[in-house]
Amino acid sequence: MNEAALAAFIATESRARNAKIGNIQRLAGGAVKQSWAIAANIRGGPMAGSHIFVLRTPGPSDLPATIPLDQEFAVHRSAWQTAIAVPEPLWFAPQSTIMAKPFYLMRHCAGTAEPRLILEPGATGIDHPSLALALASSLAKIHTMQPPAIRRPALSDDPALRFIQTCYDQLDQRPSAHPVLEWGLRHLERNRPTLPLWAFCHRDFRTGNYLVDEGGLVAILDWEFAGWSDPHEDIGWFCAKCWRFGAPRRAAGGLASRAVFFTGYEQAGGLPIDPGRVEFWELAAHIRWALIALQQSDRHLSGAEPRLEFALLGRRLAQLEHEILAMTGGA
């Protein structure tokens, strides 16, 4: 990272006399993209003063379903303009002398995204049902978004069929067979919703991808998978057992019951929830997460991005397969 070029970029974008870069720190998390906290002092202009920005950029390798960073920035900005709780997006930069890859800057938000801290009773003083309602309201707003950066599919297209075919294609490209995942996909084929339903979706809306503090929800994070789908995909993903982090009885993200979350979503203006569609997309969530875990493991095993975290994700497959069998009556 060229700090002098970054300081000049910030000064130009903020219409300042100049800017000085202070401490730079890699932030934890971010299994797909990398994020860095950048301390900066801006001299002159409307943003004069000390700031902490977050620089977001692609990692050394990527996953097939992620959207390009310029589209992610546009979606992030659309969420901000829709009054969804997100860090304020500021400036996008294509590949330049600052870094060898594109990046964008946003304001830093204080809080924690660590699931264990959020879900442990009394750990942060957060009221879990209230947080679940705030997240339900945020999700209802997300499903009203229409960002111009990502083209809406034809109404006649079917997001369920598209999901199933994408998963089959990914399995066909793998060097070894995964019969449990194919079993799950066949179950989805036989039980898919009869009519297509579309909305703009976050597609990674779960505990671990939002920030909280003592006052509750601070910001929704990580928009790299965003796109058009059945809104029940987001709800099924949020409720999937693999994202409850040690709180299996609280089905909605480890925070509350499905009933609490569903009611909050509908009262916030979300579409009426079809429990059958949620069940479909909960099973889909476990299949999708299993494929992502394999892809993350590939990043380690191929040498493209050696990380113990990625190697361990490949070991999650057995647990996810067990849940797929339990959900389909195959166990």
N, C-alpha and C positions, 0 to 999 in steps of 0.2 A: 504494500500500500504506500503510495507516494503522498506523504503527509503535506508537503508544500502544495502539491497540486490539489489535494482535497481542501485545504484551507482556502485556496483561491476559488475553487468551485463554490464553497459555502459563502464566501464573500460576494461573489457574483450573483448567486441565486437569492441571497438575502438583501441585496442592494446596499451592501456595507462598504465602508472604507477599506477594511481588511478583516481577516479572521486569524486566530491562532489556535492550533490544535493542542490540546493537553493530553490527558491520559486516554489510552485506547485499550479496551478490555474485551476479549472474546466472551460472549454470553453463553451460558449453559443451555442445553436443549438444542432444538433445531436439527433433527435427524436428516432433513432434506436440504434446507437452506442454511447458510451461516449468518449469524448476527453479531455485530460488534457495537459496544457502547463507546461513543465518541464524545469526549468533553471538548467543548469549543468556546472560545471567547470571541464574540463578534463586536467589532468596533465601528460605530456609526450605523446609520440606517434604521429602519423601523424595528429591527430585531436586536438592537444593541444590548449586550449583556452576556452573561454566562449561560450556557445551555448544555444539556446532554442529549445527543441524538443517538438513534440506533441506525446503523448501516446494515442493510440486508442485501445479500448477494448469493448467487448459486454456489453450492459446494463443488468439490472436484468431480463428482459424478451425480447423476440425477435419476429420478424414477420416471417410468413411461407416462404416468397420468398427470404429471405436474404441468402447469401452464407456463409459458415464457414469462420472464420477470417483468417485462413491460406491461403485459396483460395483468399480471398480479398487482402491479402498482395501480393500474387503472381501476381494477376491481376494488382495491383498498380505498382509493379515493372516492369511488362511488359509494362505498359503505359509509365513509365519513360524511359525505353530502346527504346521505339518507338518515343521518342522526343515529347511526348505530355506534355503540361504544367500541371505538378502535383508536389506537394511537394515531395522532394526526399525521397523515402522509405529507411530505414536503416536496422533495425533488427527485427526479429520476435522471440517471446518467447512463448512457450506453457505454460500451467498451471504450476506454480512453487511456490517457497516460496516468490516471489515478490508480486504476486497477486493470488487470488484463481481462476483466469481465464486467458486465453491467452491474449496477447497484442502485438502490434508492435509499433515501434518508427519511426517517420519521422521528417524531418526538418520542423521547423516552417516557415510559409510564412506570411508576413504582408499584410494586405488588409482587405476589408469588403466583406461579403457575404449577407448582409442585403438587401433584395429586395427593400424596400422603399428607402434606400439610393442610391442604384444603379439606380433605375428607375426614381426617381424624377429629372426633368430637372434641370441641373446646380448644383445639390447637391454635386457631386464629381468631376465635371469637365470632366466627361467621355463622349466621343462622342458615342452615342448609336448605330448608324449604323456601326461604325468601330468595336465596341465590338461585334455586331451581326456577322460581317464577321470573326472576330477572333474565335468566338465560332463555326461558321460553318466549318472553316478550321480544328479546333480541332476535331469536330465530324467526319469529313471525315477521319482523321487519326485513330480515335478510331475504325472505321469500317474496318480498315485494320489489326487490331490486331488479333493474333492467340495464345493467352496464353495457354501453355500446361496444366495449372492447371484445365481447364474446358473443358471437352470433347465436340467436335463439334457434333451436331446431324446429322443423316443421311439426305442426300439431299432430300429424298422422304418425310421426315416429313414435317408438315405444322405448322409454328409458329402461324398462325391465329387460326387454329383449337385447337392447344395446349392451347392458351390463353383462348379461349372460354370455353373449358372443365375445365380448372383450376378454372375459375370464377364460373362455375356451381357447381363444387365440393365444393368450399368455401361457396357458398350460401346454399347448402344442409346441411352443418354442423352448420348453424346458427339457433338459437332457434326461430326466427321469420321470416316471409316471407318478401321479398323485391321485389314486382312485377315490379317496375320501372326498377330496375337493370336487371331483367329477360327480360323485354321488350327490353332493350338496347342490351342484349346479343342475343336475337332472331333477332334483326335488323342486328347485326354483322354476324350472321349465314347466313342470306339471301343475304348479300352484301359483303362477304369476297372475297379477291383476289383469282383469279383462279389458279395461280401458286405460289408455295412456293419460298421465297427469304430469304437467310440467310446472316448474318454478325455478328461479335461480337459487342455487344451493351452495353452502359453504363446502360441503363434502369432506370435512374433517372436524366437525363440530363435536367436541368432546371435552371431558375433564382432562386437563393438561394443555389445552389450547386456548385458555382464557386466563386473564390476570385478575386476582382479587386482593383486596386489603381488608382492614377491619370494617370498613364501611360497605363491603360487598363487591359487586362486579365492577371492575375497572375497564377492561378491554377484551375484545375478541381478537385472537391472534391467528397467524398461519393460514393464509388464503391461497396457498399454492395449488390446491386441488379444486378450487372453485369452478363451478360450471352449471349448466342446465341439467336438471334431473327431476325425478319425482320428489316432492318435498318430504315424503315419508322416508326417503333415503337418509336425510339428515336426522330425522327422529329415530329411525332404527339404529343408526350409527351411534347416536348419543346414548341410547338405551342398551346397546349390546353389552353382554356380560364381560367381554374382554376389556371394556373401558370403565369398569366400576372400581378397580384398584382396591380390592380388599373389602369392599362394602357390597357384597352380592345381593343383599336383600333390598337395597335401595336402587331399584332398576333404572331410574333416570339419572345416569351419570354418577352413581354412587351417592347422590344427594337426597333424593326423595322418591316417592312412588311414581309409577307411570301416570296414575290418575291426577296427581298434583301437577305434573309437567304438562300433560295433555290439556287439562282445564286451563292452565295459565296460557298456553299457546293459543287456544281457541279464543279466550277472552281478550287476548292482545290483538285479535284480528286475523289470526292464522286460519287456514282452511280447515273445515271439519276433519278430524282425524279418523281414519279407517283402521281399526286395530288389526284387521287382516293384512293390510298393506304394511303396517309396522312390523308384523311378524315376518313377512317376506323379506323386508329390508334388514331386519336384525340378523336373519340367517345370511343374507348377502354380505353383511358387515363382517361376519367371521370368515367367510370365504375371501373377501377382499383383503382383510388384514393378514390372512395366511399368505396370500400372494405377495403382499407388500413385504412381509417378514422374509420371505424367500428372496425377493429382489434386494432387500437391504443386506442379507447375507451374501448375495452375489457381489455386492460392492466390496466387501471385505475379501472374499475368497479369490476374486479376480485380481486383487492388488490395486484396483482403481482408487480405493479409499480404505486402507486397512484400519479398522477400529474394532475394539473388543465389543462395543455395544452392538455393532452390526453382526458380528459373529454370533453373539448370544441370541439375537432376534431369530435366527434360523432355528434355534432350539425351541421356539414357541410353537412350532408347527404341530407337534403332538397334542399340546393342550388345546389348540384351536380345532384340530380334527376331532378330538373327543367331544367338544361342544357341538360341532356340526352334526355328529352322529346322535348326540342326545336330543338335538332340536328336530331331527328328521325321523326319529324312531329307529335309527339304524344301530343303536348301541345294544 
